[in-house]
């Protein structure tokens, strides 16, 4: 079983890399204009994911398991919070530049749980992993759009122009999270979806992985390899995001005595590249957006190698 999981990881990651390369080529050929860069994430976030998440919850969970599922949000929430605290300690010890201190901590604490997390976990563990992917996503979303967002705002070069009112905590209730919540409610009250709606939700969801990875490829092309530089703070983000964060999640999993299947998903989620919204918000708040873009690019590229290695380690550790 261990070798099967490792092979699945390799095949899944390389399949995702291929989709990412397609996105990169599309951008290089200038087939994707500015409208496409706006449209793709909107389709994924607002159209394909919400009904798919609703369908997945209703398919994989019965009413009596919903409470058990929701209780599982605590371990990833604790892990994300501890990663943020550890990042702040690392920043102080290694004298991370003040201009991106808050962004630095947010990059280490929050991973790309949707655009990369969903396709990676489905590729490795199958659709049965989706509920636990969503639990980690919920914990990460709550943390990022509260503490994480505020920390990025604290880096702003123009706090007198960018008002505290622009910190949009309403982003916690995102369309994917609403899809998750509706699926939970429908399961609890015993609603059954008509067959044709299930098919629509499933077909919309099938677009998520290819569109997400094509968008990642386009984004990496936009950043440009010539604009990517390495420095101490970037190296610390890579170590924190891809090594320290999954180590924290590993120990939390042991502390809560999580099932192996759940722990594997949580640990993979915790090891994924920097959340793209961190780079987007750093630009929105006029902070160090270049640092955010580089953190996303480096961790995304390195995940190609790191994720199969992580799976190999997990199969030996559990």
N, C-alpha and C positions, 0 to 999 in steps of 0.2 A: 504493500500500500504506500509506503514511504517513497519508493522509487516512482510509483505512478504519479503521486502528488508532485514530485520534482519535475517529472517529464511534462505534466500538465502546466506547471509554472513556466517552464521553458517555452513550450509551444504557445501558451497564452501570451506571454510577454512579447515573443517575436511576432506573433500575429498583430498585436497592438502596435509594435514598432513599425511594421509594414504599413498599417493604416496611417500612422504619423508621418511616415516618409511620403505617402501619397499626398497628404495635406501640405507638406513642405514643397513638393513638386508643383502642386496646384498654385501655391503662392509664388514660386519662382517663375512659373509660366505666366503669371499675372492674370490667371483666370478668376481669382477671388478679389473683388473690389472692396471698397470700404463698407458697402452694404452687406456683403457676405460676412465680414468680420463681426458685424452687429447681429445679423440674422441667425447665424449658427448657434451661438450661445442662447439666444432667445428661444429658438425652436427646441433645443435640448431642455432648457430650464422650465419653459412654460407650456410646452405641447407634448413632448415625448415622455418626459419623466413623471409628471404627476399622475396620469392615468395608469402608467406602468407600475408605479409604486403602490397605488391603491389595489391593483389587480394582484400584485405579488403578495401583499399582506393577506388578502382574502384567500389566496390559493394555499399559502404555506402555514397558516395559523387558524386553529379553531378557537372558539370563544374562551374556553377554559385556559388557553395558553397565552392570551393577550396580556393579562396582568403580569405573568411571569416574564413576558417579553419586555414590557415597559420598565420593570425593575432592573433590567439589564443596562439601563442608561447610566447608572451610577459609576461603574468601573471606568468606562471611557471618559466620563466627565472629570473624574478624579485624576486620571492619567494626563489629560490635556492641561488641567490646572497645574499639576506638578511640573509638567514640561515647561510651562510658561514661567513658573517660579525659578526653576533650574536655569532657564535661559537668562533671566534677570541676574542671577548670581554669576553666571559665566560672563555676561556682558560687563559686570563690575570688575571681576577679577582680571579679564583680558583687555579692559579699557576699550570696549567697543565704542565707535564714534557716536557722539550724542545725536548727530543729525539723522541717524536711523536706528536709535536705540529701541523705540517702541516697535518699529517694524521688524527688527531683529528678533525680538521676543515672540511676536505674532507668527513669524515665519517658522520658528522652531516648534511652537505649540500646535499650529493648525496645518493639516495636510489636505491634499486635493481629494477629498472623500467622494466627490460625485464624478467629475469628468474623467478621472483616472481610477478612483476607487471602485466604482461599479464595474467597468469593463475588466479590470484586473482580477477582482474577486470572483466574478462570474467565470472568467477564463480558467481560473485555478480550482475553485471549489464548486462551481455550478450555481444554479438559481437558488438552491437551498440556503446559500450564504446571504441572500439579499436582506432578510429581516435584520440580521446583525450588522450588515453594512449600513443600513438605515439608522440603527441605534447609535452607531458611532457618528454617523453624519449628523444626527439630531444633537448629540452632545457637543460636537465640534461647532455646529452652527450657532447654538446658544452661546458658547464661549466666544466665538470669533466676533459675532455681531454685538457683543457687549464689551468685555474686557479687551479683546483683540482690536476691535475697531477704535476704541478710545485710546489705546496705546499708540496706534498709528497716527491718530489725530494729534497726539501730543508731540509728534515730530514735525508738525506743520511749520513751515517758514513764515506763514502769514496768519497767525492765530487772531490777529486783529481784523482780518478780512474774512477768514473762514470761521463762522460762528459755531459755538457748541451745539446750536440747534441743528446743524448739518449732520450730527452724529445720529444716524438713522437706525435706532434700535428696532424699528418696525421690520427691518430686514430679516429678523429672526423668523418671522412667519413668511417663509418663501413658498412658491408654488409646489416644489417637490415635497416640502414638509407638510403642506396642506393635503397633498395626495396621500401621504403616509397616515395622517390623522384621520382622513375620511375612510381609508381602508380599515383602520382600527375601529372606528365607530360603527361602520357597516357590519364588521365581523361580530362586534359585541351585541348588536341588536338583531343579528341574524338575517341581514339583507343578502339576497343572492342576485348577482348581476345576470341579465339576459346574455345568452350565448354570443350574440353579435357584438355586444359591448365588450365582453371579454376579449373577443378576437381583435377589436379595434385597439383596445388598451395594449394587448400583447404586440400587435404589429407596430404601434407607435413606439413602444419600448424597444423594439428591435433596431430602431434607428439610432438609439442613444450611443452605443459603443462606437460605430463607425463615424458618426458626426462629431463626437467628442474628441476622438483621436485625430481626425482630420483638422479640427480646430486647433488642437495642441500643435500639430505640425506647422500650421499657418502661423501660429503665435511665435514658435521658435524661429521661423524664417523672418518674421517681423523684427524680432530682437536682433538677429544677425550675429553670426559667430564672430565677426570682426569687432563687434561692440561688447563682447563678453570678456571681461578681465577677471583675474583671480587676486584676492587679497585675504588678509587674515580674517576679517569679519565674514566673508563669504565662506571660507573654509570652516569657520565655527558653525555657521548655519547648516552646512552640509553634514557635519558631524552630529550636531544637535538633532536635526530633522531625521536623518537616516540611521543613526546609531542610538543616541541617547533616548529619543522618544519611544522607539519600540522596546528598548530595555525597560523603561518605566512601565509600559503597558504589560510587558512580560511579568514583572514582579506583582503588578496589580492583579493580573489574571490568576497568579498563584495564590495571592492573598484572599481573593474572593472564591477560589476553588472553581473557576469556570470550566465548563466542558471544553475538551480539546478543540472541537469544531468551532465553538464560539471564540475561544482564545486566539486561534489561528487567524480568524477574520479580523479581530480587533488589532492584533499585532501587525498584520499586513496593512490595515488602514492607518495605523500610527506611523508607519515607515514611508508612506507615500510622499511624492514631491510637495513642495511648498504650494499652498493654496493660491490660485491665480488671483482671487479677489484681494489678496494682500497687496499685490503689485498694483492692481487697479485702484484701490483705495489710497495708496501712497501717492499716486498721480492726482487723484481727486482732491486730496487734502494738501497738495503742493508740498509733499515731503520728498524723501529720496527715492523717487520712482525707479531710477536706474538700478539702485541696489535691489529693489524688489523684483525687477525684471530679470536680473542676473541670478538671483536666488531661485526663481522659478525655472529658468533655463537649465542651470547646472543640476539641480536635483531631479528634474525631469529626464535629462539625458543619462545621469548616473543610475537612475532607477532601472534602466534596461539591464544593467549588470547586477545591481544590488538585490532586486526582488527574487530572482532564482536562488541566489546565495542564502537569502533569508529563509526561503521555504526549506532549503536543505537543512539549515540549522534548526528550524522549528520541528521538523520531522524527527530529529534526534533528541530535542529537548523535552518533547511531550510523549 
